[in-house]
Amino acid sequence: MVRMRLRLSTLFAAFSFVLLTAQLALAATPEVGQAAPEFRLATPAGEALSLSQFTKTGPVVLVVLRGFPGYQCPFCTKQVHAFVAKAEAFAAAGAEVILVYPGPQADLGEHAKEFLAMQAPLPNNVHLVIDPDYKFTDQYGLRWDAPQETAYPSTFVLDRHGKVVYRKISKEHGDRTTPEDVLAQIPKRK
C-alpha cells in the first residue's frame, strides 16, 4: 500500500510538472526567429479575424495596446494615430497592421468602439481586434499584472510565414515604437 501511494504521488508530481511546463511554454513571449502563436480575435463589430489569414498574404505588424485600463490611454491614442497616418506606407510594403485592444470582458467592445471614434476611420490594411479577459495577452506572455494595467505595450513584425522578425516590449507607458521604426523592419518583397 505504501509503495502504491509513493507511485501515485510520483505520478501526480510528474503530471503536475508537465502541466506547469506546458502552461509556461504557452505564456512565453515569442522571440525573434520563432513562430508567433496563432490567435483568433474579433473586431468590436464582431468580425472574427485570425493571424494566419493575414500572414498568408504578407507581413503583419502586430501592435498590442494597453486597451482599457479604466480609461482610454493617451499614449495608445497617439501611437494608433501615427500608424493610421502611415497606413499607405504599410500597404506599399504589403503589410497588414493588427491592433490588439485588451481588457476585462465587461463592456470591452463598447470601450473599443469609443477608442475607434477617437481615430480617423481605419484604412483597409489596419484592423482593431479586442482581447476580452486577456486570452491573447496571456498567450503571448504580455500581461502587465499591476493595478490599473492590462498589457505591456508591444510591437511585433511577422514575416509571411508568421515568424517574428522584430519585437519590442515596453515596460512603461510611453516607450512605444513608431511607424518609421516598424517600417524599417518589414521584410522586403521578393
N, C-alpha and C positions, 0 to 999 in steps of 0.2 A: 504494500500500500504506500509506503514511504517512497519507494522507487517510482511508482506511478505518479505521485504528486510532484516529485522532482522533475520527471519528464514533462508533465503538463506545464509546470511553471517555466521550464526551459523553453518549451514550445511557445508559450504565451509571450515570454520575453523576446524571443526571436521574431515572432509575428509583430509585436509592438514596435520593435526596431525597424522592421521592413516598412510598416505603415508610416512611421515618423519620417524615415528617409524619403519615402515617396512623396509625402506632403511637402517636405523641404525642397525637394527637387522641383516640384510643381511651382513653388513660390520663388524660384530663382529668377532674377532679372536676366534676360538674355544678353550675352556678351557679344562683342563684335566677332563675326565669323560663325556664330550659332544661328540656327533657325529660330525665328520668332514664333512663339506658340500661336496656334490658330485660335481665333475667337469669333464669336457671332454676337453682335450687339445691335440694338435698334436705334433709329433716329427718334427724335421727340415725336414725330408724326407716326411712328410705329413701323417703319420700313426696316426689315432685318437686313443687315449688311455683315459680310464675313471678310476676314483678312484675305483669304485665298482668292476671292472674286476680284480683288484689286491687284494682288501680286502677279496673277497670271497674265496681266496686260502690261505691266511695267513696274517701276519703282514706286514705293509707298513711303510717305512721310507720316509717321505716327506721332502725334503731339498729345501728351497726357496733361490735361489741365487740372487745376485744383477742384473744379466743379463748383459745388455749392456747400461751402463750409459754414453756412449760416448767412452768407451774403455773396454778392457777385464780386469775384476777385478783380481788382483793377489791373493787376499785372497780367492776368489771363486775358482780360478785355483788350489790353494794349497789344499783347502778343498775337491774338487772333486777328485784330485789325491789320497788323503788319503782314501776316500770312495771306490774308484775303487780298491785300493791296498787291501782293506779288503772285497772285494766282496764275496770271498769264505766263510768268517765267517758269512756274512749276509745270504748267501744261506744255510749254515748249520743251521742257526736259522729259516729258512723258510721265510725269509723276502725279499721283493722286495724294491728297492730304486728308488724313483722318484725324479729327479732333475728338478726344475721349473726355467726356464730362462725367466724373464720378460723384457719387453721393448716396445718402440714405434713400431707399426706395420711395418713401412717402414724398409725394409732390416733386420728385426729381424731374419728371418730364415737363412739368409746368415751369420749374426753375430754369431748365434748359431753354424753353421757349422764350422766357424773359431775357436770357442771355443772348439768344439769337436776335431778338428785337433790338438789341443794342448795337448790332453789327449791320453792315451793308448786307444785302442778300448774298448768300454764299454762292460762289461760282460753281459750275458743274463738277469741277475736279476737287472741291473742298466739301467734306462731309462731317457733320457733327453727330456723334452717337453718344448715348447715355450708358453709364455703367452703374445700374442700380445695385446697392448693397456691396459694391466694391469687388464684384466677382473678377472682372478683368484686372483691376488694380492689385488684388491679391495674387492672381495667377502670374502676373509679371513682377511680383515682389516689390511693388511701389507704394504700399500703404504707409502713409505718414501718420502713425498712430499716436497723436498728441492732441490735446484739447484744441478745438476749432480747426483741425486739419483733416485732410481727406487723402490726397495722394501727393507724392513728390512730383513737382512739375518736371516732365521728362520729354525728350525727343529722341526718336529712333528713325534712321533711314534704312529701309529694306530694299534689297535688290529684287528683281523679278522672280527669284527663286525663294523669296521670303527670308533670306539671310540678312542679318544685321551687318551693315557696313559702317554705321556711325551710331553712337548713342551718347546722350548727355542726361544725367540725372541730377537735378538741382536739389540741394538740401536747404534752400532758403527761397523765399517768395520771389524775389526779383531777379534771380540768376537764371535767365531764360536764353534759349537760342534765338537767333534772329533768322529771318528768311535767307539772308545772304550767307550766313554760316551753313545753313542746311543745303542751299542750292549748290554750294561748292562740294558737297559730299555725295550728291546724287550721281550714281554711275552713268557714264556717258553711253548713249545709244550706239549699238554696233550695227 
